[in-house]
Amino acid sequence: MLGSTHGTLTTDSRRARVIACGEQPAPAVHGRPAATDDLDVSGRPLYAGVPDLDRFFRPERVAVVGASDAEGRPNTGITRQLLAWSERVGAQLYPVHPTRESVFGIPCVATVGDLPEEVDLAVLLVSDPLPVIEELAETKVKFAVAFASGFAETGAEGAAAQARLAAAVERSGLRLLGPNTNLNAFERFREDLDGPAIALITQSGHQGRPVFTMQELGVRLSHWAPTGNEADLESADFISYFAEQPEVGAIACYVEGLKDGRSFLLAADRAARRGVPVVAVKVGRTETGARTAASHTGKLTGADAVVDAAMRQYGVIRVDGLDELQDTAALLARARPPSADGVVVYSISGGTGAHFSDLATEAGLSLPRLSAGKQAELHEWIPEYLDVSNPVDNGGHPVGDWRGRKIIDAILADPAVGVLICPITGPFPPMSDKLAQDLVDAAEETDKLVCVVWGSPVGTEAAYRETLLGSSRVATFRTFSNCITAVRAHLEHARFSSFYRSPFDEAPRTSSPSFRKAQALMRPGQQLSEHAAKQLLRAYGIRVPREQLVTSAAASVRAAGLVGYPVVMKASGAQLAHKTELGLVKIGLTSASQVRDAYRDLTDIARYEDVPLDGVLVCQMVEPGVEMVVGVTQDSLFGPTVTVGLGGVLVEVLRDSAVRVPPFGEDQARSMLSELRGRALLDGVRGRPPADLDALVEVVLRVQRMALELDGELSELDINPLMVLPRGQGAVALDALAVCR
């Protein structure tokens, strides 16, 4: 269950705003160095405080506190494994124990204060690491690992103990892995495997075993970071570090809870800048808590929807299962950049090809129809009665002789083809053996991706174990779905990387004049009336209807004349969230008598409902367009988030929305619109003109700036409906709700 094993902390909203707006980050605690010299557009360090983990994974000196060589003791097995690991990485190990003179023949010191020289890493095999952390503060040790459990994973009392531990670590200047971690970081990794490697991060050690075991299938692993409760070092620290390592081709993560949303985004940004794919299983797809937001916006997206959107923004590939994690990470680590998006399915069975092609097309892969010339070429070796347009059905017999390789080479030579997938649903030797060998040989001579799905449930066949798994160029899968998931991730990540521009480079660096106007309108702890909320929008250049706030029937008639008939009249008060449901909106009023009557009706209803008003709004009636909703909510992990979706009275029924975490640019704002199921409404349907998309995008970006600049002061914003008029005519916020912190 999310959060039950590893304690998580929420991000500080002020810190989120500092990072997002590009203000000077806080200096690194105790001089902890940033891992690189990356700077933002103002020349300030972008990754201040990110640790250099070289001395964690490759220490020169290691202290084992609580070391033991007594048979039958748990610490003995751990000490033995650490001793073997130290020898592999070339580190000197120092046992620390108050009552032992030596451990495994190595002289032992009584306390960490007795260590003969500074150590890079201290491994704490004690039930209470807090006193040792305080002792280590004087030794200048760089890193420590605490295996002990009984902290945030156990409840409130354990969480308090973890907070004390985190505070001690902060004072000490060292960096801590754990508590509630394990020995995964000190595993034996195969050194006989070549090529780019997977770096693994897990909050649950056992959940990383399938990825670690892939070494036995020829997939290289370079690191494993079991982050545990993340009292100090977190997944984001390791993502940032692994993204810098030249041997790392992809980062695989199993995440139960994010400690700090903004740190995670900065780490994902760092990986995206370097083109290093991050593949993650993130637990918690179901809603774990109810939101009580007054606005529509807060009800449109749950916490997991925000996590999902944030990952997509920064190119993190989210998968559901551990099998998908291992297969997708392995492909992304080893595959070269695609030369084209086109996928060709090639099989020895028409049924197999058709089945796979259906699934691949439904998943969004592009299966281009091969040209007439290419089909004619393939028919030189494949009988004319077989379909070779894509999928390519060879009928079986050609794979048994020289024709098999000719067919594969011809497909790969097509410039529209970037990926060749061959599903082999079961072994059929010698035909399947020859086909596997031809695919491997062809893969060695092309830069294009060659994938094989070996569908046999046995998996002991030589064609699979030796031929396919023996190739570092062929991506081999056991299921159709995992192959499709991995190939789609590969192509999407390549597109993402080619267009990626870090939002932290483009985020606003200083507060705008709009901010000062808007700040004067804020009322801490209160919900603003519609009139005040619209003034807030005006401050940020968001168009609202002509309107006047009146407090008498006579004034409403004068206002209608100034605004221009027909008019809309609405009750306005700080406690009004949804006026339509209470009958507090009157539309299409065309005369002075209708306006007077409407004023009396609105004020009578408000008195009956015991709703205090600050007046009645007399508003311009705007021509119909596409009703949208744009809003801001606060997420416990990421701070302010911006939502856009189909609006109007059915907003909570349709629940058609997209969300992003600021900062983001125009490309992401447009991408939000493409995610909407009702996107076609904006393009014009049933004879209606296309909507003004540019104006809608501009509103989203202005709302984003408002969210960033008023973070800490604005709790929620709900513009509904935002009437998006036909192309070239703009967008008008017809109603707005704002809640101040």
VENLINNOR-V463808 format. One record per backbone hydrogen bond with DSSP energy under -0.5 kcal/mol. CO is the residue of the C=O (numbers start at 1). NH is the residue of the N-H. E is the energy in kcal/mol with one decimal. If there is no record, write none. Layout:
# VENLINNOR-V463808
co:CO nh:NH e:E
co:CO nh:NH e:E
This chain:
# VENLINNOR-V463808
co:1 nh:4 e:-2.1
co:1 nh:5 e:-0.5
co:5 nh:7 e:-0.5
co:11 nh:13 e:-0.5
co:12 nh:16 e:-2.1
co:13 nh:17 e:-2.2
co:14 nh:18 e:-2.3
co:15 nh:19 e:-2.3
co:16 nh:20 e:-2.6
co:17 nh:21 e:-2.8
co:18 nh:22 e:-0.6
co:18 nh:23 e:-1.6
co:19 nh:22 e:-0.8
co:28 nh:31 e:-1.6
co:29 nh:32 e:-2.0
co:38 nh:46 e:-2.1
co:38 nh:47 e:-0.6
co:40 nh:43 e:-2.3
co:44 nh:40 e:-2.5
co:47 nh:50 e:-2.0
co:51 nh:53 e:-0.8
co:52 nh:55 e:-0.5
co:53 nh:56 e:-1.1
co:53 nh:57 e:-2.1
co:54 nh:58 e:-2.6
co:56 nh:59 e:-0.5
co:60 nh:92 e:-2.8
co:61 nh:120 e:-1.8
co:61 nh:121 e:-1.6
co:62 nh:94 e:-3.3
co:63 nh:65 e:-0.7
co:63 nh:123 e:-3.3
co:64 nh:66 e:-0.6
co:64 nh:67 e:-1.1
co:64 nh:96 e:-2.6
co:65 nh:125 e:-3.2
co:70 nh:73 e:-1.7
co:73 nh:76 e:-1.3
co:73 nh:77 e:-1.0
co:74 nh:78 e:-1.5
co:75 nh:68 e:-0.5
co:75 nh:79 e:-2.6
co:76 nh:80 e:-2.6
co:77 nh:81 e:-2.1
co:78 nh:82 e:-2.6
co:79 nh:83 e:-2.4
co:80 nh:84 e:-2.1
co:81 nh:85 e:-2.5
co:82 nh:86 e:-2.6
co:83 nh:87 e:-1.9
co:84 nh:88 e:-1.8
co:85 nh:89 e:-2.2
co:86 nh:90 e:-0.8
co:86 nh:91 e:-3.1
co:92 nh:62 e:-3.2
co:93 nh:95 e:-0.5
co:94 nh:64 e:-2.3
co:95 nh:109 e:-2.1
co:96 nh:66 e:-3.3
co:96 nh:67 e:-1.1
co:97 nh:100 e:-0.5
co:101 nh:108 e:-3.0
co:103 nh:106 e:-1.9
co:106 nh:103 e:-2.2
co:107 nh:95 e:-0.5
co:109 nh:97 e:-2.7
co:111 nh:114 e:-1.5
co:112 nh:115 e:-1.3
co:119 nh:142 e:-0.8
co:120 nh:143 e:-2.0
co:121 nh:63 e:-2.8
co:122 nh:124 e:-0.6
co:122 nh:145 e:-2.3
co:123 nh:65 e:-2.7
co:123 nh:125 e:-0.8
co:124 nh:126 e:-0.6
co:124 nh:147 e:-1.2
co:127 nh:129 e:-0.5
co:129 nh:133 e:-2.4
co:130 nh:134 e:-1.9
co:131 nh:135 e:-1.7
co:132 nh:136 e:-2.8
co:133 nh:137 e:-1.1
co:135 nh:138 e:-1.4
co:136 nh:139 e:-1.7
co:136 nh:140 e:-0.7
co:136 nh:141 e:-0.8
co:142 nh:175 e:-1.9
co:143 nh:122 e:-2.2
co:144 nh:177 e:-2.7
co:145 nh:124 e:-3.0
co:145 nh:147 e:-0.6
co:146 nh:179 e:-0.6
co:146 nh:181 e:-0.8
co:148 nh:180 e:-2.3
co:151 nh:154 e:-2.6
co:152 nh:155 e:-0.9
co:155 nh:159 e:-2.4
co:156 nh:160 e:-2.1
co:157 nh:161 e:-1.8
co:158 nh:162 e:-2.3
co:159 nh:163 e:-2.2
co:160 nh:164 e:-1.9
co:161 nh:165 e:-2.1
co:162 nh:166 e:-2.9
co:163 nh:167 e:-2.1
co:164 nh:168 e:-2.1
co:165 nh:169 e:-2.3
co:166 nh:170 e:-2.3
co:167 nh:171 e:-2.0
co:168 nh:172 e:-1.9
co:169 nh:173 e:-1.5
co:175 nh:144 e:-2.3
co:176 nh:178 e:-0.5
co:176 nh:233 e:-2.4
co:177 nh:146 e:-2.6
co:178 nh:231 e:-1.9
co:178 nh:232 e:-0.6
co:179 nh:229 e:-2.8
co:183 nh:186 e:-2.2
co:184 nh:187 e:-1.5
co:187 nh:189 e:-0.7
co:197 nh:249 e:-3.3
co:197 nh:250 e:-1.5
co:198 nh:222 e:-2.1
co:198 nh:223 e:-0.7
co:199 nh:252 e:-2.7
co:200 nh:225 e:-3.0
co:201 nh:254 e:-2.4
co:202 nh:227 e:-1.8
co:202 nh:228 e:-0.6
co:204 nh:207 e:-0.6
co:204 nh:208 e:-0.5
co:205 nh:208 e:-1.5
co:206 nh:209 e:-1.4
co:208 nh:212 e:-2.4
co:209 nh:213 e:-2.7
co:210 nh:214 e:-0.5
co:211 nh:214 e:-1.1
co:212 nh:215 e:-1.4
co:213 nh:216 e:-2.1
co:214 nh:217 e:-1.7
co:214 nh:219 e:-2.1
co:215 nh:218 e:-1.6
co:218 nh:220 e:-0.5
co:220 nh:198 e:-2.2
co:223 nh:200 e:-2.2
co:224 nh:226 e:-0.6
co:225 nh:202 e:-2.2
co:225 nh:227 e:-1.0
co:227 nh:178 e:-0.7
co:227 nh:230 e:-1.6
co:234 nh:237 e:-0.7
co:234 nh:238 e:-1.3
co:235 nh:239 e:-2.4
co:236 nh:240 e:-2.4
co:237 nh:241 e:-1.9
co:238 nh:242 e:-3.1
co:239 nh:243 e:-2.1
co:241 nh:244 e:-1.5
co:241 nh:245 e:-0.5
co:242 nh:245 e:-1.3
co:245 nh:248 e:-1.5
co:247 nh:197 e:-3.1
co:247 nh:249 e:-0.6
co:249 nh:277 e:-0.7
co:250 nh:199 e:-2.2
co:251 nh:279 e:-3.2
co:252 nh:201 e:-2.6
co:253 nh:255 e:-0.5
co:253 nh:281 e:-2.6
co:254 nh:203 e:-1.6
co:255 nh:283 e:-2.6
co:260 nh:264 e:-1.9
co:261 nh:265 e:-2.1
co:262 nh:266 e:-2.4
co:263 nh:267 e:-2.2
co:264 nh:268 e:-2.7
co:265 nh:269 e:-2.6
co:266 nh:270 e:-2.0
co:267 nh:271 e:-2.1
co:268 nh:272 e:-2.5
co:269 nh:273 e:-2.5
co:270 nh:274 e:-1.2
co:271 nh:276 e:-2.5
co:272 nh:275 e:-1.0
co:275 nh:277 e:-0.7
co:277 nh:251 e:-2.6
co:278 nh:317 e:-3.1
co:279 nh:253 e:-2.6
co:280 nh:282 e:-0.6
co:280 nh:319 e:-2.5
co:281 nh:255 e:-3.1
co:281 nh:283 e:-0.6
co:296 nh:299 e:-1.7
co:296 nh:300 e:-0.6
co:297 nh:300 e:-1.4
co:297 nh:301 e:-0.8
co:302 nh:306 e:-1.3
co:303 nh:307 e:-1.9
co:304 nh:308 e:-2.7
co:305 nh:309 e:-2.3
co:306 nh:310 e:-2.8
co:307 nh:311 e:-2.3
co:308 nh:312 e:-2.0
co:309 nh:313 e:-2.4
co:310 nh:314 e:-1.3
co:311 nh:316 e:-2.6
co:312 nh:315 e:-1.5
co:315 nh:278 e:-0.5
co:316 nh:318 e:-0.7
co:317 nh:280 e:-2.9
co:317 nh:319 e:-0.5
co:319 nh:282 e:-0.6
co:321 nh:325 e:-2.2
co:322 nh:326 e:-2.3
co:323 nh:327 e:-2.2
co:324 nh:328 e:-2.7
co:325 nh:329 e:-2.2
co:326 nh:330 e:-2.0
co:327 nh:331 e:-2.1
co:328 nh:332 e:-2.5
co:329 nh:333 e:-2.2
co:330 nh:334 e:-1.4
co:331 nh:335 e:-2.7
co:342 nh:418 e:-3.1
co:342 nh:419 e:-2.0
co:344 nh:346 e:-0.5
co:344 nh:421 e:-2.7
co:345 nh:391 e:-0.6
co:345 nh:392 e:-3.2
co:347 nh:394 e:-2.1
co:349 nh:353 e:-2.3
co:350 nh:354 e:-2.4
co:351 nh:355 e:-2.5
co:352 nh:356 e:-2.6
co:353 nh:357 e:-2.4
co:354 nh:358 e:-2.2
co:355 nh:359 e:-1.8
co:356 nh:360 e:-2.7
co:357 nh:361 e:-2.6
co:358 nh:362 e:-2.3
co:359 nh:363 e:-1.5
co:360 nh:365 e:-2.3
co:361 nh:364 e:-1.5
co:365 nh:367 e:-0.7
co:366 nh:343 e:-2.7
co:366 nh:368 e:-0.7
co:371 nh:375 e:-2.5
co:372 nh:376 e:-2.3
co:373 nh:377 e:-2.0
co:374 nh:378 e:-2.4
co:375 nh:379 e:-2.0
co:377 nh:380 e:-1.4
co:378 nh:381 e:-1.7
co:378 nh:382 e:-1.7
co:383 nh:386 e:-1.7
co:387 nh:393 e:-2.2
co:389 nh:370 e:-3.2
co:391 nh:390 e:-1.7
co:391 nh:393 e:-0.6
co:392 nh:347 e:-2.4
co:392 nh:394 e:-0.6
co:394 nh:398 e:-0.7
co:395 nh:397 e:-0.6
co:396 nh:399 e:-1.2
co:397 nh:400 e:-1.9
co:398 nh:401 e:-1.3
co:398 nh:404 e:-1.2
co:401 nh:404 e:-1.3
co:402 nh:406 e:-1.1
co:403 nh:407 e:-2.3
co:404 nh:408 e:-1.8
co:405 nh:409 e:-2.6
co:406 nh:410 e:-2.3
co:407 nh:411 e:-2.1
co:408 nh:412 e:-2.4
co:409 nh:413 e:-1.4
co:411 nh:414 e:-1.4
co:414 nh:417 e:-1.8
co:416 nh:342 e:-0.7
co:416 nh:418 e:-0.5
co:418 nh:449 e:-1.6
co:419 nh:344 e:-2.5
co:419 nh:421 e:-0.5
co:420 nh:451 e:-3.1
co:421 nh:346 e:-2.7
co:421 nh:423 e:-0.6
co:422 nh:424 e:-0.6
co:422 nh:453 e:-1.8
co:423 nh:425 e:-0.6
co:424 nh:455 e:-3.1
co:428 nh:431 e:-1.0
co:428 nh:432 e:-1.4
co:430 nh:434 e:-2.4
co:431 nh:435 e:-2.3
co:432 nh:436 e:-2.4
co:433 nh:437 e:-2.1
co:434 nh:438 e:-2.5
co:435 nh:439 e:-2.2
co:436 nh:440 e:-2.1
co:437 nh:441 e:-2.7
co:438 nh:442 e:-2.5
co:439 nh:443 e:-2.2
co:440 nh:444 e:-1.5
co:441 nh:445 e:-0.6
co:442 nh:445 e:-1.2
co:443 nh:446 e:-1.0
co:449 nh:420 e:-2.6
co:449 nh:451 e:-0.5
co:450 nh:475 e:-2.4
co:451 nh:422 e:-2.7
co:452 nh:454 e:-0.7
co:452 nh:477 e:-2.9
co:453 nh:424 e:-3.1
co:453 nh:455 e:-0.9
co:461 nh:464 e:-0.6
co:461 nh:465 e:-3.2
co:462 nh:466 e:-2.1
co:462 nh:467 e:-2.0
co:463 nh:468 e:-2.1
co:464 nh:469 e:-2.4
co:466 nh:470 e:-0.7
co:468 nh:471 e:-1.5
co:473 nh:450 e:-0.6
co:474 nh:476 e:-0.7
co:475 nh:452 e:-2.5
co:477 nh:454 e:-3.0
co:479 nh:483 e:-1.6
co:480 nh:484 e:-2.5
co:481 nh:485 e:-2.7
co:482 nh:486 e:-2.3
co:483 nh:487 e:-2.7
co:484 nh:488 e:-2.5
co:485 nh:489 e:-2.1
co:486 nh:490 e:-2.4
co:487 nh:491 e:-2.4
co:488 nh:492 e:-2.7
co:489 nh:493 e:-2.6
co:490 nh:494 e:-1.7
co:491 nh:495 e:-2.0
co:492 nh:496 e:-2.7
co:493 nh:497 e:-2.9
co:494 nh:498 e:-1.8
co:495 nh:499 e:-1.1
co:496 nh:499 e:-0.7
co:496 nh:500 e:-0.9
co:502 nh:505 e:-1.2
co:502 nh:506 e:-0.7
co:503 nh:507 e:-1.1
co:512 nh:515 e:-0.9
co:512 nh:516 e:-0.9
co:513 nh:517 e:-1.6
co:514 nh:518 e:-2.9
co:515 nh:519 e:-2.7
co:516 nh:520 e:-1.1
co:518 nh:521 e:-1.5
co:518 nh:522 e:-0.7
co:519 nh:522 e:-0.9
co:523 nh:526 e:-2.3
co:526 nh:740 e:-3.3
co:528 nh:738 e:-0.5
co:529 nh:533 e:-2.9
co:530 nh:534 e:-2.4
co:531 nh:535 e:-1.6
co:532 nh:536 e:-1.7
co:533 nh:537 e:-1.8
co:534 nh:538 e:-2.7
co:535 nh:539 e:-2.0
co:536 nh:540 e:-0.9
co:537 nh:540 e:-0.9
co:537 nh:542 e:-2.4
co:538 nh:541 e:-2.1
co:541 nh:543 e:-0.5
co:543 nh:733 e:-2.8
co:546 nh:620 e:-3.2
co:548 nh:550 e:-0.6
co:548 nh:618 e:-2.8
co:550 nh:616 e:-2.8
co:552 nh:556 e:-1.8
co:553 nh:557 e:-1.6
co:554 nh:558 e:-2.0
co:555 nh:559 e:-2.6
co:556 nh:560 e:-2.2
co:557 nh:561 e:-1.8
co:558 nh:562 e:-1.7
co:559 nh:563 e:-3.1
co:560 nh:564 e:-2.8
co:566 nh:621 e:-1.1
co:567 nh:589 e:-2.4
co:568 nh:619 e:-3.6
co:569 nh:586 e:-2.9
co:570 nh:617 e:-3.3
co:572 nh:614 e:-3.2
co:572 nh:615 e:-1.0
co:573 nh:576 e:-1.5
co:575 nh:577 e:-0.7
co:577 nh:579 e:-0.5
co:578 nh:582 e:-0.5
co:579 nh:582 e:-0.9
co:579 nh:584 e:-2.3
co:580 nh:583 e:-1.5
co:584 nh:571 e:-2.0
co:586 nh:569 e:-2.9
co:589 nh:566 e:-0.7
co:589 nh:567 e:-2.2
co:591 nh:595 e:-1.9
co:592 nh:596 e:-2.5
co:593 nh:597 e:-2.5
co:594 nh:598 e:-2.4
co:595 nh:599 e:-2.3
co:596 nh:600 e:-2.0
co:597 nh:601 e:-2.6
co:598 nh:602 e:-2.7
co:599 nh:603 e:-2.2
co:600 nh:604 e:-2.3
co:601 nh:605 e:-2.5
co:602 nh:606 e:-2.1
co:603 nh:607 e:-2.0
co:604 nh:608 e:-2.5
co:605 nh:609 e:-2.7
co:606 nh:611 e:-3.0
co:607 nh:610 e:-0.8
co:610 nh:612 e:-0.6
co:615 nh:572 e:-2.4
co:616 nh:550 e:-2.9
co:617 nh:570 e:-2.0
co:617 nh:619 e:-0.6
co:618 nh:548 e:-1.8
co:619 nh:568 e:-2.4
co:620 nh:622 e:-0.7
co:625 nh:627 e:-0.6
co:626 nh:628 e:-0.6
co:626 nh:724 e:-2.7
co:627 nh:647 e:-2.5
co:628 nh:721 e:-0.6
co:628 nh:722 e:-3.2
co:629 nh:645 e:-2.2
co:630 nh:719 e:-2.8
co:631 nh:643 e:-2.4
co:632 nh:717 e:-2.3
co:633 nh:635 e:-0.5
co:633 nh:641 e:-2.8
co:635 nh:639 e:-2.0
co:636 nh:11 e:-1.1
co:637 nh:261 e:-0.9
co:637 nh:262 e:-0.6
co:639 nh:635 e:-3.4
co:640 nh:662 e:-0.6
co:641 nh:633 e:-1.8
co:642 nh:660 e:-2.3
co:643 nh:631 e:-2.5
co:644 nh:658 e:-2.7
co:645 nh:629 e:-2.8
co:648 nh:651 e:-1.3
co:650 nh:653 e:-0.8
co:650 nh:654 e:-3.0
co:651 nh:655 e:-2.2
co:655 nh:657 e:-0.8
co:656 nh:646 e:-2.0
co:658 nh:644 e:-2.4
co:660 nh:642 e:-2.7
co:660 nh:662 e:-0.6
co:665 nh:669 e:-1.8
co:666 nh:670 e:-2.4
co:667 nh:671 e:-1.9
co:668 nh:672 e:-2.0
co:669 nh:673 e:-1.1
co:670 nh:674 e:-1.5
co:671 nh:675 e:-1.0
co:672 nh:675 e:-0.8
co:673 nh:676 e:-1.2
co:676 nh:679 e:-1.4
co:678 nh:681 e:-1.9
co:679 nh:682 e:-1.5
co:679 nh:683 e:-0.7
co:680 nh:683 e:-0.7
co:680 nh:684 e:-0.7
co:681 nh:684 e:-0.6
co:682 nh:691 e:-2.9
co:685 nh:688 e:-1.8
co:690 nh:727 e:-2.4
co:691 nh:693 e:-1.7
co:692 nh:696 e:-1.9
co:693 nh:697 e:-2.9
co:694 nh:698 e:-2.2
co:695 nh:699 e:-2.0
co:696 nh:700 e:-2.2
co:697 nh:701 e:-2.3
co:698 nh:702 e:-2.2
co:699 nh:703 e:-2.8
co:700 nh:704 e:-2.1
co:701 nh:705 e:-2.1
co:702 nh:706 e:-2.2
co:703 nh:707 e:-2.6
co:704 nh:708 e:-2.3
co:705 nh:709 e:-2.8
co:706 nh:710 e:-2.5
co:708 nh:711 e:-0.8
co:710 nh:713 e:-2.9
co:710 nh:714 e:-2.7
co:713 nh:715 e:-0.6
co:713 nh:741 e:-2.6
co:716 nh:739 e:-2.5
co:717 nh:632 e:-2.3
co:718 nh:720 e:-0.8
co:718 nh:737 e:-2.0
co:719 nh:630 e:-1.8
co:721 nh:723 e:-0.7
co:721 nh:734 e:-2.2
co:721 nh:735 e:-0.8
co:722 nh:628 e:-2.2
co:722 nh:724 e:-0.8
co:723 nh:725 e:-0.8
co:723 nh:732 e:-2.5
co:724 nh:626 e:-2.4
co:725 nh:692 e:-2.5
co:726 nh:729 e:-2.4
co:730 nh:725 e:-2.1
co:732 nh:723 e:-3.0
co:732 nh:734 e:-1.0
co:733 nh:545 e:-0.6
co:735 nh:720 e:-0.8
co:737 nh:718 e:-2.7
co:738 nh:528 e:-3.0
co:739 nh:715 e:-2.6
co:739 nh:716 e:-1.7
